[in-house]
C-alpha cells in the first residue's frame, strides 16, 4: 500500500503563488474542513479581494465588513461571512462557524474542479476537505491503487480501484466517488501553496485542532484564547437545522460590532454548509453590544427579505405584530444620538432602514424602543420587520444577546415522540439504565412557516432512536426535550448538511445521541460533557428548568 503518492512537495510558507486558486472552507462540528462550492468560492474571493484592495466595506446599504452568501446562492440566504474575524454567522439561529482560505496550485484538483466525496449514512455524498481531494487526485493521476490518508489527518485506507474507504481501526467501509464540478477561482494573491500533504504553514498549524466547532453566541463570544471558550462536545451528532440551505427566519439573529480581531480559525460546503453558517466553532469580536452573559457579540446588519402580503396577513391572523413589539419594548422619548440600530445599521436618531419595506400605522419609522430585560435598543419598526419575517408565535429574541421574550416555538412538522426505559447501561453511565427516545415524523406538505410553503418535504431516517442515561440529570434532559418537542424545536424543515437534500426534515440545533454501544462515530457514548452541553443548547432555545415548574 502506498503511504502517500509520490511527487508531493511540502508547501513553503510565504512563497509566491502566481496562478494559484483560492478555496474557502468551513469547519464542521468534528473539526474537519468542508469546501464551499466553486461558484460560491468565486463570489467570496471576489468580495474578499475587493475588501483587501480597496479598503471598502462590503454589502448594500450601510457600510459593513461582511459577505452575504445569499448573493452567490439563494439557498445560502441566512449566512454571512464576517471578514475581520473570518467567521460565518447564520442569521436565523446565531450559529457561528469559522472559515479559512487556502491557496492551491492551478493544476491541482481544486484548479481542475475535481471533487472527491464519501458516501454518508443517509446515502448522500459529502466532500472531503480540499487538501484531501488534492492528495487523492495526485494519487489517482499517478496510477496508485491504494492510498493511506494518515498523512492528511484521516484514519482511512482508500482503494482507488474499487473506490472504497476503509477505517483502519473499525474496518468499516464506505464508498467514495470522484466527480467534476466548477473549478475554484484563480487569484494572483501571494501566500503558501497547499499541495495535499499535511502543511506546516502558520495557518494550518493554528487550525489543526479538532475541538468543538458549532456554537452560538452564548458559547463563543470574546475569545482571546481557546481556553476562554466553553467546550461544546465534538462527540455529539451533528444536528444543525440546515448546514446549507435557506430556512425561515424564525427569530431575529445577528448583531454586532464593526471591528474584530482576525482569527484564522475554523469554517462550510455549499455551505454552510458555517460556517451557519454558520454557524460553526469559535471566534469573536473585541467590541460590540454586551450580551446577557457579560460578553460581546459581533454587530452585523440583519438581512431579511421584504415581507410579502401573505406573510403580513399570516402575522395579523396569529398574534398582532405591533402588539407583540409594544409588549416587550418600552418606547424611548429620545433616541441615543451616537448609537446604531444593530438590525438596520442606521443611527437610532435616524428613521428605520426598513421604513420603505414595512408600513405600520401605529409605529413611526423614527420610533425607538428598549427591551425590558436586557436593555438593548432598536427601531421599533426594525423589530416589527424581524417579527413579521419570523415564526410569528408571540415571542421575540433579542438580536444582540439572544435573550428570549415570551415562549419561543419552532417549525417542526407534526409527529410523535415515544419514551421507554430498559436496564442496559450506556458506556460511561454503568450505574443506571437507559432512556430511549423514538421520534416519528412522516413526509408531508410545507406550511406557511416553512421555506417553501405548499411544496412537499421528505422525512429521511425516521423513526430516529436516541439515548439518555436513566439518572437524575438524564431525566431532567428528557423532561426538557419533551418541552422542546411540544414547542416544535427539535426538528425543522431545511437542507441536510450531510446529503445536501433540500426540503427535508433536519435536526434543529439540539444535539442528540443516536448510538449507545460506542462513540466511534461521535454520535454515542461515553461522552462526559454531553448532558451539560445539551442543557445549554436547550437553554439557548428558551427551554430551562423554569419550564418544568407548575
C-alpha positions as CSV (number, residue, x, y, z in Angstrom):
1,X,0.0,0.0,0.0
2,X,1.3,3.4,-0.9
3,X,1.6,5.6,2.2
4,X,1.5,8.7,0.0
5,X,1.6,9.4,-3.6
6,X,5.0,10.3,-4.9
7,X,5.7,13.8,-6.2
8,X,4.1,15.7,-3.3
9,X,6.0,18.7,-2.1
10,X,5.7,20.4,1.3
11,X,4.4,23.9,0.8
12,X,6.8,26.7,1.6
13,X,5.1,29.3,3.8
14,X,5.3,32.8,2.4
15,X,6.2,31.7,-1.1
16,X,4.7,33.4,-4.1
17,X,1.7,31.6,-5.7
18,X,1.1,33.1,-9.2
19,X,-1.8,31.4,-10.9
20,X,-3.0,29.8,-7.6
21,X,-6.6,29.0,-6.9
22,X,-8.3,30.1,-3.7
23,X,-10.5,27.7,-1.8
24,X,-12.7,28.8,1.1
25,X,-13.8,26.2,3.6
26,X,-15.8,25.9,6.8
27,X,-15.1,23.6,9.7
28,X,-17.7,21.2,10.8
29,X,-18.6,20.0,14.3
30,X,-16.0,17.3,14.2
31,X,-13.1,19.6,13.3
32,X,-13.0,18.7,9.6
33,X,-12.9,21.3,6.9
34,X,-15.6,21.4,4.2
35,X,-15.1,23.4,1.0
36,X,-17.7,25.8,-0.3
37,X,-18.8,25.1,-3.9
38,X,-16.6,26.6,-6.6
39,X,-19.2,29.2,-7.6
40,X,-19.7,30.3,-4.0
41,X,-15.9,30.5,-3.5
42,X,-15.6,32.7,-6.6
43,X,-18.0,35.2,-5.0
44,X,-16.3,35.1,-1.6
45,X,-12.9,35.5,-3.1
46,X,-14.0,38.4,-5.3
47,X,-15.6,40.2,-2.3
48,X,-12.5,39.4,-0.1
49,X,-10.1,40.9,-2.7
50,X,-12.3,44.0,-3.1
51,X,-12.2,44.5,0.7
52,X,-8.4,44.0,0.8
53,X,-7.5,46.1,-2.1
54,X,-10.0,49.0,-1.8
55,X,-10.4,49.0,1.9
56,X,-14.1,49.5,1.4
57,X,-16.8,47.8,3.4
58,X,-18.9,45.3,1.5
59,X,-22.6,44.8,1.1
60,X,-25.6,47.0,0.2
61,X,-26.7,49.8,2.4
62,X,-24.7,50.9,5.4
63,X,-21.0,50.0,5.4
64,X,-20.0,46.7,6.9
65,X,-17.3,44.1,6.7
66,X,-19.5,41.2,5.7
67,X,-20.0,38.9,2.7
68,X,-23.7,37.9,2.3
69,X,-23.6,34.4,0.8
70,X,-27.1,34.7,-0.5
71,X,-25.8,36.9,-3.2
72,X,-23.9,33.9,-4.6
73,X,-26.6,31.3,-3.9
74,X,-30.1,32.0,-2.8
75,X,-30.1,28.8,-0.8
76,X,-27.4,30.4,1.5
77,X,-29.5,33.5,2.3
78,X,-29.2,33.2,6.1
79,X,-25.4,33.1,6.0
80,X,-22.9,35.9,6.3
81,X,-19.1,35.8,6.5
82,X,-17.5,38.5,8.7
83,X,-14.2,39.3,7.0
84,X,-12.2,40.7,10.0
85,X,-12.9,37.7,12.3
86,X,-13.1,35.1,9.4
87,X,-16.3,33.8,10.9
88,X,-19.5,32.7,9.3
89,X,-22.8,33.6,11.0
90,X,-26.2,32.1,10.5
91,X,-28.6,34.9,10.9
92,X,-31.7,33.0,11.9
93,X,-30.1,30.9,14.7
94,X,-27.0,32.9,15.6
95,X,-24.8,29.8,14.9
96,X,-21.2,30.7,14.2
97,X,-18.6,28.7,12.3
98,X,-15.1,29.7,11.4
99,X,-13.8,29.8,7.8
100,X,-10.4,29.7,6.2
101,X,-8.9,30.5,2.9
102,X,-6.2,28.2,1.3
103,X,-4.3,28.6,-1.9
104,X,-3.7,25.5,-4.2
105,X,-1.8,25.1,-7.4
106,X,-3.8,25.8,-10.5
107,X,-3.1,22.3,-11.9
108,X,-4.3,20.7,-8.6
109,X,-7.8,19.1,-8.1
110,X,-9.1,22.5,-6.9
111,X,-8.0,24.2,-10.1
112,X,-9.4,21.5,-12.3
113,X,-12.8,21.3,-10.4
114,X,-12.2,17.7,-9.2
115,X,-14.0,16.8,-6.0
116,X,-13.6,13.6,-4.1
117,X,-16.6,12.6,-1.9
118,X,-17.5,9.8,0.6
119,X,-21.0,8.3,1.0
120,X,-22.6,9.3,4.2
121,X,-25.1,7.3,6.4
122,X,-28.1,8.8,4.6
123,X,-26.9,7.6,1.2
124,X,-25.8,11.1,0.0
125,X,-22.3,12.3,-0.8
126,X,-20.1,14.5,1.4
127,X,-16.9,16.2,0.1
128,X,-13.5,15.6,1.6
129,X,-11.7,18.7,2.7
130,X,-9.8,20.2,-0.2
131,X,-6.3,19.1,0.8
132,X,-7.6,15.5,0.9
133,X,-9.2,16.0,-2.6
134,X,-5.8,17.2,-3.8
135,X,-4.0,14.4,-2.2
136,X,-6.4,11.7,-3.6
137,X,-6.2,13.3,-7.1
138,X,-2.4,13.2,-7.1
139,X,-2.6,9.5,-6.2
140,X,-5.2,8.9,-8.9
141,X,-3.3,10.7,-11.6
142,X,-0.1,8.8,-10.6
143,X,-1.8,5.5,-11.1
144,X,-1.8,4.4,-7.4
145,X,-4.3,1.8,-6.5
146,X,-4.2,2.2,-2.7
147,X,-3.7,5.3,-0.5
148,X,-3.2,5.8,3.2
149,X,-4.9,9.1,4.3
150,X,-2.9,9.2,7.5
151,X,-0.6,12.0,6.2
152,X,-3.6,14.3,5.8
153,X,-5.2,13.5,9.1
154,X,-7.6,10.7,8.4
155,X,-7.5,7.1,9.8
156,X,-8.5,5.6,6.5
157,X,-7.2,3.5,3.7
158,X,-8.6,4.2,0.2
159,X,-8.8,1.7,-2.6
160,X,-8.9,3.9,-5.8
161,X,-9.8,0.9,-8.0
162,X,-12.9,-0.3,-6.1
163,X,-13.5,3.3,-4.8
164,X,-13.9,2.1,-1.2
165,X,-12.7,3.9,2.0
166,X,-11.9,1.6,5.0
167,X,-11.5,2.7,8.6
168,X,-8.2,1.3,9.8
169,X,-9.5,0.8,13.3
170,X,-13.0,-0.5,12.9
171,X,-12.6,-1.8,9.3
172,X,-15.9,-0.1,8.4
173,X,-16.2,0.5,4.7
174,X,-17.7,3.4,2.7
175,X,-18.0,4.1,-1.0
176,X,-16.2,7.1,-2.4
177,X,-16.5,8.8,-5.8
178,X,-14.7,11.3,-8.0
179,X,-16.6,13.9,-9.9
180,X,-16.1,17.2,-11.8
181,X,-17.5,20.5,-10.6
182,X,-16.9,24.2,-11.1
183,X,-13.1,25.0,-10.8
184,X,-12.1,27.2,-7.9
185,X,-11.3,30.8,-8.6
186,X,-7.8,31.8,-9.9
187,X,-6.2,34.5,-7.8
188,X,-2.9,36.5,-8.1
189,X,-2.6,36.8,-4.4
190,X,0.6,35.5,-2.8
191,X,0.9,33.0,0.0
192,X,1.8,29.4,0.8
193,X,0.6,26.8,-1.7
194,X,-1.1,23.7,-0.2
195,X,-0.4,20.6,-2.2
196,X,-2.3,17.9,-0.4
197,X,0.1,16.8,2.3
198,X,-0.2,18.0,5.9
199,X,1.0,21.5,5.7
200,X,3.4,23.2,8.1
201,X,2.4,26.8,7.4
202,X,1.3,29.0,10.3
203,X,-2.4,29.0,9.3
204,X,-2.5,25.2,9.1
205,X,-0.7,24.9,12.4
206,X,-3.2,27.2,14.0
207,X,-6.2,25.4,12.5
208,X,-5.1,21.8,13.0
209,X,-7.3,21.2,16.1
210,X,-10.4,19.1,16.1
211,X,-12.2,20.7,19.1
212,X,-15.8,21.7,19.2
213,X,-16.8,23.9,16.3
214,X,-20.5,24.6,16.4
215,X,-21.5,27.3,18.9
216,X,-24.0,30.1,19.4
217,X,-23.3,33.5,20.8
218,X,-23.7,32.3,24.4
219,X,-20.9,29.8,23.9
220,X,-18.4,31.6,21.7
221,X,-18.0,35.3,22.3
222,X,-14.8,37.3,23.1
223,X,-12.2,34.7,22.5
224,X,-8.7,35.8,23.4
225,X,-7.6,32.2,23.6
226,X,-9.0,28.7,23.1
227,X,-9.1,28.3,26.9
228,X,-11.7,31.0,27.1
229,X,-14.2,29.1,25.0
230,X,-16.7,26.8,26.9
231,X,-16.3,23.5,25.2
232,X,-19.2,22.1,23.3
233,X,-18.6,18.4,22.8
234,X,-17.4,17.3,19.4
235,X,-18.8,13.9,20.1
236,X,-22.5,14.8,19.7
237,X,-24.2,14.1,16.5
238,X,-24.4,17.0,14.0
239,X,-27.8,18.5,14.4
240,X,-27.6,21.9,12.7
241,X,-31.0,22.7,11.4
242,X,-29.6,23.3,8.0
243,X,-25.9,23.2,7.3
244,X,-26.5,24.7,4.0
245,X,-29.8,25.9,2.8
246,X,-32.4,28.6,3.4
247,X,-34.6,28.2,6.4
248,X,-37.3,30.5,7.6
249,X,-36.2,33.5,9.7
250,X,-37.7,32.1,12.8
251,X,-36.1,34.8,15.0
252,X,-34.0,37.9,14.9
253,X,-30.5,36.8,14.9
254,X,-27.4,38.8,14.3
255,X,-26.0,42.0,15.7
256,X,-22.6,43.2,16.5
257,X,-19.5,45.3,16.4
258,X,-17.8,46.8,13.3
259,X,-14.3,45.7,14.4
260,X,-13.0,42.3,15.4
261,X,-9.6,40.6,15.7
262,X,-8.5,38.4,12.8
263,X,-8.9,34.8,13.8
264,X,-7.5,32.3,11.3
265,X,-9.8,29.6,12.6
266,X,-12.4,27.3,11.5
267,X,-15.3,27.2,8.9
268,X,-18.6,25.1,5.0
269,X,-19.7,23.1,1.5
270,X,-22.4,24.6,-0.5
271,X,-22.4,25.7,2.9
272,X,-22.5,26.5,5.5
273,X,-22.7,24.4,4.8
274,X,-20.5,27.9,8.5
275,X,-20.0,28.1,9.0
276,X,-24.2,28.7,9.6
277,X,-23.1,29.3,8.8
278,X,-22.6,29.5,10.1
279,X,-22.6,28.7,12.3
280,X,-19.7,26.9,13.1
281,X,-16.8,27.0,16.4
282,X,-15.1,29.7,18.0
283,X,-14.1,33.3,17.4
284,X,-15.4,36.6,18.5
285,X,-15.1,40.4,18.4
286,X,-13.2,42.5,20.8
287,X,-16.0,45.1,20.9
288,X,-19.7,45.0,20.5
289,X,-23.1,45.0,22.2
290,X,-22.9,43.4,25.7
291,X,-24.7,40.1,25.9
292,X,-26.7,38.8,28.7
293,X,-23.8,36.8,30.0
294,X,-21.5,39.8,30.1
295,X,-19.6,39.3,26.9
296,X,-19.9,41.0,23.5
297,X,-21.4,39.9,20.2
298,X,-20.4,41.0,16.8
299,X,-22.5,43.6,15.0
300,X,-23.7,42.7,11.6
301,X,-26.9,44.0,9.9
302,X,-29.7,41.5,9.9
303,X,-30.7,40.8,6.3
304,X,-34.3,40.0,5.8
305,X,-36.5,39.7,2.7
306,X,-39.2,42.2,2.3
307,X,-42.4,41.0,3.9
308,X,-45.0,39.7,1.4
309,X,-48.7,40.4,1.7
310,X,-49.1,36.7,2.6
311,X,-46.6,37.0,5.5
312,X,-48.2,40.2,6.7
313,X,-51.6,38.5,6.6
314,X,-50.4,35.5,8.4
315,X,-48.8,37.6,11.1
316,X,-52.0,39.6,11.6
317,X,-54.0,36.3,11.8
318,X,-51.9,35.0,14.6
319,X,-50.7,37.5,17.2
320,X,-51.0,41.1,16.2
321,X,-47.3,42.0,15.4
322,X,-47.5,45.6,16.7
323,X,-48.9,44.4,20.0
324,X,-46.0,41.9,20.4
325,X,-43.4,44.6,19.7
326,X,-45.2,47.0,22.1
327,X,-45.4,44.3,24.8
328,X,-41.7,43.7,25.1
329,X,-40.2,47.1,24.1
330,X,-40.5,50.3,26.0
331,X,-40.7,53.4,23.8
332,X,-38.0,56.0,24.4
333,X,-38.7,59.7,24.1
334,X,-35.1,60.5,23.0
335,X,-33.0,58.2,20.8
336,X,-29.3,57.8,21.7
337,X,-27.6,60.2,19.4
338,X,-24.4,58.2,18.6
339,X,-25.8,54.6,18.8
340,X,-26.7,52.4,15.8
341,X,-29.7,50.1,15.5
342,X,-27.9,46.8,15.0
343,X,-30.8,45.5,12.9
344,X,-30.7,48.0,10.0
345,X,-27.3,49.6,11.0
346,X,-28.8,53.1,10.7
347,X,-28.3,55.6,13.5
348,X,-31.1,55.3,16.1
349,X,-31.6,59.0,15.8
350,X,-32.5,58.4,12.1
351,X,-35.5,56.6,10.7
352,X,-35.5,52.8,10.4
353,X,-33.8,51.3,7.4
354,X,-36.9,49.2,6.9
355,X,-39.3,52.2,6.6
356,X,-39.6,51.6,2.8
357,X,-40.5,47.9,3.2
358,X,-42.9,47.9,6.1
359,X,-45.9,50.1,6.6
360,X,-47.4,50.5,10.0
361,X,-50.0,53.0,11.1
362,X,-49.2,52.9,14.8
363,X,-45.3,52.7,14.7
364,X,-43.4,55.5,13.1
365,X,-40.1,54.9,11.3
366,X,-38.2,57.0,13.8
367,X,-39.7,55.4,17.0
368,X,-37.1,53.8,19.2
369,X,-37.6,51.2,22.0
370,X,-35.7,49.3,24.6
371,X,-36.2,45.7,25.5
372,X,-37.2,45.4,29.2
373,X,-34.8,42.7,30.5
374,X,-31.6,43.1,28.5
375,X,-32.0,46.9,27.8
376,X,-30.9,46.6,24.2
377,X,-32.3,49.4,21.9
378,X,-33.7,49.2,18.4
379,X,-36.0,50.9,16.0
380,X,-39.5,49.5,16.8
381,X,-40.1,49.2,13.0
382,X,-37.0,47.1,12.7
383,X,-38.1,44.7,15.4
384,X,-41.5,44.6,13.7
385,X,-39.9,43.6,10.4
386,X,-38.0,40.8,12.1
387,X,-41.1,39.5,13.9
388,X,-43.1,39.6,10.7
389,X,-40.4,37.6,8.8
390,X,-40.2,35.1,11.7
391,X,-42.4,32.4,13.2
392,X,-45.0,34.9,14.5
393,X,-45.5,33.0,17.7
394,X,-45.9,35.9,20.1
395,X,-42.2,35.7,21.2
396,X,-39.2,37.9,20.5
397,X,-35.5,37.1,20.7
398,X,-33.0,39.9,21.2
399,X,-30.8,40.0,18.1
400,X,-27.9,41.2,20.3
401,X,-27.8,38.9,23.3
402,X,-30.3,36.2,22.2
403,X,-32.5,36.8,25.3
404,X,-35.9,35.3,24.7
405,X,-39.1,37.2,25.5
406,X,-42.2,35.0,25.7
407,X,-42.3,31.4,24.6
408,X,-40.2,30.6,21.6
409,X,-41.6,28.0,19.2
410,X,-40.2,26.4,16.1
411,X,-41.3,25.0,12.7
412,X,-41.1,21.2,13.5
413,X,-43.6,19.2,11.4
414,X,-46.2,17.0,13.1
415,X,-45.0,13.8,14.6
416,X,-44.8,11.6,17.7
417,X,-42.3,11.3,20.5
418,X,-42.1,8.0,22.3
419,X,-40.1,7.3,25.5
420,X,-39.2,4.0,27.2
421,X,-36.6,2.7,29.5
422,X,-34.6,-0.6,29.8
423,X,-31.9,-1.8,32.3
424,X,-28.9,-2.0,30.0
425,X,-26.4,0.7,30.8
426,X,-24.7,3.2,28.5
427,X,-20.9,3.4,28.4
428,X,-19.8,5.9,31.0
429,X,-23.1,5.5,32.9
430,X,-22.8,2.0,34.3
431,X,-24.7,2.9,37.5
432,X,-28.0,3.3,35.8
433,X,-30.2,2.0,32.9
434,X,-31.1,3.7,29.7
435,X,-33.8,6.1,28.4
436,X,-34.8,5.5,24.8
437,X,-36.5,8.3,22.8
438,X,-38.0,7.5,19.4
439,X,-39.1,10.3,17.1
440,X,-41.6,9.7,14.4
441,X,-42.2,12.2,11.6
442,X,-43.6,11.4,8.2
443,X,-43.3,13.3,4.9
444,X,-45.8,16.0,4.2
445,X,-46.5,19.4,2.7
446,X,-44.8,22.5,4.0
447,X,-46.8,25.1,5.8
448,X,-46.5,28.9,5.7
449,X,-43.8,28.8,8.4
450,X,-41.5,26.6,6.2
451,X,-39.0,27.6,3.5
452,X,-41.3,26.7,0.5
453,X,-44.9,26.7,1.6
454,X,-47.1,24.3,-0.4
455,X,-44.1,22.1,-1.5
456,X,-43.6,18.5,-0.3
457,X,-41.0,17.8,2.3
458,X,-39.3,14.4,2.9
459,X,-38.5,12.8,6.3
460,X,-35.5,10.6,5.9
461,X,-34.2,8.2,8.6
462,X,-37.3,8.1,10.7
463,X,-38.1,6.7,13.2
464,X,-34.9,8.1,14.9
465,X,-33.7,6.4,18.1
466,X,-31.9,8.5,20.7
467,X,-30.5,7.6,24.1
468,X,-30.0,9.2,27.6
469,X,-28.7,7.7,30.9
470,X,-31.6,6.9,33.2
471,X,-30.2,9.0,36.1
472,X,-31.3,12.3,37.6
473,X,-29.6,14.6,35.1
474,X,-30.7,12.4,32.2
475,X,-34.3,12.5,33.4
476,X,-34.1,16.3,33.6
477,X,-32.9,16.4,30.0
478,X,-35.7,14.2,29.0
479,X,-38.3,16.4,30.5
480,X,-36.8,19.5,28.8
481,X,-36.7,17.6,25.5
482,X,-40.4,16.9,25.9
483,X,-41.0,20.7,26.3
484,X,-38.8,21.4,23.2
485,X,-40.8,18.8,21.3
486,X,-44.1,20.4,22.2
487,X,-42.7,23.8,21.2
488,X,-41.6,22.3,17.8
489,X,-37.9,23.0,18.4
490,X,-36.3,19.5,17.9
491,X,-36.6,19.4,14.1
492,X,-37.3,21.8,11.3
493,X,-37.6,21.7,7.5
494,X,-34.4,22.7,5.7
495,X,-31.4,21.4,3.8
496,X,-29.5,18.4,5.1
497,X,-25.9,19.2,6.0
498,X,-24.8,15.6,5.2
499,X,-26.7,14.9,1.9
500,X,-27.4,18.4,0.6
501,X,-31.1,17.5,0.1
502,X,-33.4,20.4,0.5
503,X,-37.0,20.4,1.7
504,X,-36.4,17.7,4.2
505,X,-36.7,17.2,8.0
506,X,-33.4,18.0,9.7
507,X,-32.2,18.4,13.3
508,X,-32.6,21.9,14.8
509,X,-29.5,22.7,16.9
510,X,-30.3,20.5,19.9
511,X,-27.7,17.6,19.9
512,X,-28.9,14.0,20.4
513,X,-27.0,10.8,20.9
514,X,-28.2,8.3,18.3
515,X,-25.8,5.4,19.2
516,X,-25.4,3.6,22.6
517,X,-22.7,1.0,22.1
518,X,-19.7,3.1,21.2
519,X,-18.7,6.6,20.3
520,X,-16.5,5.8,17.2
521,X,-18.9,7.9,15.1
522,X,-19.1,10.8,17.6
523,X,-22.8,10.1,18.0
524,X,-22.7,7.9,21.0
525,X,-21.3,7.2,24.5
526,X,-19.1,7.7,26.5
527,X,-19.3,11.5,26.4
528,X,-18.9,13.0,29.9
529,X,-19.9,16.5,28.7
530,X,-23.0,15.7,26.7
531,X,-25.7,16.3,29.3
532,X,-24.3,19.7,30.3
533,X,-23.9,20.7,26.6
534,X,-27.4,19.7,25.7
535,X,-28.8,21.6,28.7
536,X,-27.0,24.7,27.5
537,X,-28.4,24.2,24.0
538,X,-31.9,23.8,25.3
539,X,-31.5,27.0,27.4
540,X,-30.4,28.8,24.2
541,X,-33.8,27.9,22.8
542,X,-35.6,29.2,25.9
543,X,-36.1,25.7,27.4
544,X,-34.9,25.8,31.0
545,X,-35.9,24.3,34.4
546,X,-38.3,27.1,34.8
547,X,-40.4,25.5,32.1
548,X,-40.9,22.4,34.4
549,X,-42.3,24.4,37.3
550,X,-46.1,24.2,37.7
